[in-house]
Amino acid sequence: MSLMKGDLVRVPANSCLTQRVSELAIIDKYTYLERPTLGIFIKYIEQQALIFINNNYWMVRLRDARYVGANYVS
């Protein structure tokens, strides 16, 4: 399944989120989620997804970004 810009995604607990501090930075800023979190998919970058979570843009592995379906909406 491919995600489109604006899709709601769920990122599970214990997933690693990273941010590029600058193009020349050796070490990225990172954090681990304590609980499952919802975010908005922005775009694919290499083998990761750029997701807007808690007023910040974060990179997450593709296998951790899961599409949130709307099965029960009428």
N, C-alpha and C positions, 0 to 999 in steps of 0.2 A: 504494500500500500504506500503510495506516495502522498506526502503531506503538502498542503497548499498554504500560502501565507494567510494568517488569520485563523488557522485551525486551532481548536482547543486541544491541548495535549496534557497527559498525566505523566509525571516523573515520579517513580517509586522512591521510597525511603532508602537511604544509604547510597544514592546516586551521587557521583562527583560532578559538580558544576564548576566550570572554569571560565575565567575572563582574561583576555589578552590585555595586559597593562599598557604595552606599547609594542610597536613592531620590532624594536631592538631588545626587548626584555627577554631574559633567559628563563626567568621563573614567572609563571602566570599566577594570578590570584585565583584561589579555589576554595570551595566549601563543600561539605557533605550535607545532604538533606536529612533532617531528623524525622520527617514524616512525609507521606506522599503529598505532592504539590501540583497544582494546575498552573499551566502557563500558555502563552500564545506563541505558536510556531511562526518564525520570521522567514528563515531560509536555510538551505543546506550549505555547509562549508566543509569541503572534503568529506571525511567520514563522520561528521558531526552535524548537529542541528543547532541553529541559533534560536534561542527561546527567550521570550520576555517573561520574567518571573519576579515578583515583588519589586517592581519599578527599576529593574536592572536587566541588561541583556547578558545571557549566560550561554555557554556552549555545553552541550551534553551529548553523550554517545547516542547514535541512532537507535540502538537496541533499548535504550532507556526512555525514549520519547514515544509514548503510546497514544494513539488517537483516541479521543473521548467521543464515543458515538452517542446518538440521540435516539435510542431504541424506544423509549417510553414517552416521547413527546407526541401529543395528538393534535 
